Amino acid sequence: MRVEELLTERDHVLVAFDGPVAELPSAGPRTDRLRVMVADRRLPRKVTRTGDPFVILAYAATIGPATERAVYAQLCRIEHEVVAAARVTPGVREALATMAAAGTQITVVSSLATAAVRTFLVIHGLAEHARHLVGRTGPDRTVLPPAPNLINAAIHERATPAESCLFVGSMDADLTAARAAGVDAIRHRRAATSPAAEPATPPPPPTPWFDALSTAAKG
């Protein structure tokens, strides 16, 4: 069976935002922008050295709820900036249209702030087919992949059994979360990065979205 048929025969396809839908740029020194908000006191070494924004967010919570809210709001603003600079994954529009035409429900799932992802889907004309979205709604890291919470929420919202769903993702944590929720998962291979070519060398043609899926990741 072709991968395209594997997806269109399912009642509900859950698609990770990072990779299958959007090619996200590096967030850059986002932890530096968060760290400066809690740097009015001596910081623990873990907070000083971390590249994980949720470590800084957890430390902000020890200072007080107002500081936690302020740091979380800044994290959401940074994510809006990152998503605004993202590119649409080649072929995803056509893939979503194909699945929607087959009657498949489509839900985009993301660990990023829900508002940032929704804005991207609307601006790039993807919300027409990916009408449902489950994203991060608060600072609780424990509900994010590899935990299955977001996948479970997507299944519950559409009232579809896990065996009728299929998940497409690029990140190991996302694929692990899907399997923990009892959902079959297929990996979307990210475009390989390589040194910049000479200006006269044309870029290679984009890989069609369905061709970038690996059925070997299913199960």
Protein Blocks (a to p, Z undefined) as FASTA:
>chain_A
ZZklmmmmpmbdcddfbhjlpccddebjmllmmmmmmmmbccdfklmmpcbfklmmmmmm
mnomklmmmmmmmmmmmmmmmmmmpccdehklmmmmmmmmnopacddddfbdfklmmmmm
mmnopmmmmmcccddfbfblklpcfbfklmmmmmmmnopafklpccddfbfklmmmmmmn
opacdddddddddddddfklccdddddfklmpcfklgZZ
